[in-house]
Amino acid sequence: MSGDVVNLRQFRKRNARAEKEKQAEQNRISFGRTKAEKSLTDALNAKAAKALDQGRREPSGDRPDEAED
């Protein structure tokens, strides 16, 4: 019944380093884009929004019971 002796301070520090590295990896994915990639994404989003708005139907105004969205 002999187990390995573990230094809790070192164990906690090791876990903290692992958590920081995990957070850093997520940040690299989220924020590590070039300016060109960001502008491309913005342009694609604007194009999609414009295409969506082009298909929007405006109320004709003839029928007052029509609800506006």
C-alpha positions as CSV (number, residue, x, y, z in Angstrom):
1,M,0.0,0.0,0.0
2,S,2.7,2.4,-0.9
3,G,1.6,5.3,-3.0
4,D,3.6,8.0,-4.7
5,V,4.3,11.1,-2.6
6,V,3.0,14.2,-4.4
7,N,4.0,17.7,-3.5
8,L,0.7,19.6,-3.5
9,R,2.3,23.0,-4.3
10,Q,4.0,21.6,-7.4
11,F,0.8,19.8,-8.4
12,R,-1.2,23.1,-8.1
13,K,1.4,25.0,-10.1
14,R,1.4,22.3,-12.8
15,N,-2.4,22.5,-13.1
16,A,-2.4,26.3,-13.2
17,R,0.2,26.2,-16.0
18,A,-2.0,23.8,-17.9
19,E,-5.1,26.0,-17.5
20,K,-3.1,29.0,-18.7
21,E,-1.9,27.2,-21.7
22,K,-5.4,26.0,-22.5
23,Q,-6.8,29.6,-22.2
24,A,-3.9,30.9,-24.4
25,E,-4.7,28.3,-27.1
26,Q,-8.4,29.5,-27.1
27,N,-7.3,33.1,-27.3
28,R,-5.0,32.3,-30.2
29,I,-7.9,30.8,-32.1
30,S,-10.3,33.6,-31.2
31,F,-8.0,36.7,-31.6
32,G,-5.1,35.5,-33.7
33,R,-6.4,36.5,-37.1
34,T,-4.7,38.8,-39.6
35,K,-6.2,42.1,-40.7
36,A,-6.9,40.6,-44.1
37,E,-8.9,37.7,-42.6
38,K,-10.9,40.1,-40.4
39,S,-11.7,42.4,-43.4
40,L,-12.7,39.3,-45.5
41,T,-15.1,38.2,-42.7
42,D,-16.6,41.7,-42.4
43,A,-17.1,41.9,-46.2
44,L,-18.7,38.4,-46.3
45,N,-21.0,39.4,-43.5
46,A,-22.0,42.7,-45.2
47,K,-22.7,40.8,-48.4
48,A,-24.9,38.3,-46.7
49,A,-26.8,41.1,-44.8
50,K,-27.3,42.9,-48.1
51,A,-28.6,39.8,-49.8
52,L,-31.0,39.2,-47.0
53,D,-32.3,42.8,-47.1
54,Q,-32.9,42.6,-50.8
55,G,-35.4,39.8,-50.3
56,R,-37.3,41.7,-47.6
57,R,-40.9,42.6,-48.4
58,E,-42.1,46.0,-47.5
59,P,-45.7,46.5,-46.3
60,S,-47.8,48.0,-49.1
61,G,-49.8,50.3,-46.8
62,D,-53.1,49.3,-48.3
63,R,-54.1,47.1,-45.4
64,P,-53.7,48.7,-41.9
65,D,-54.0,45.3,-40.2
66,E,-50.7,44.2,-41.5
67,A,-48.1,44.0,-38.8
68,E,-44.7,45.5,-39.5
69,D,-41.6,43.6,-38.4
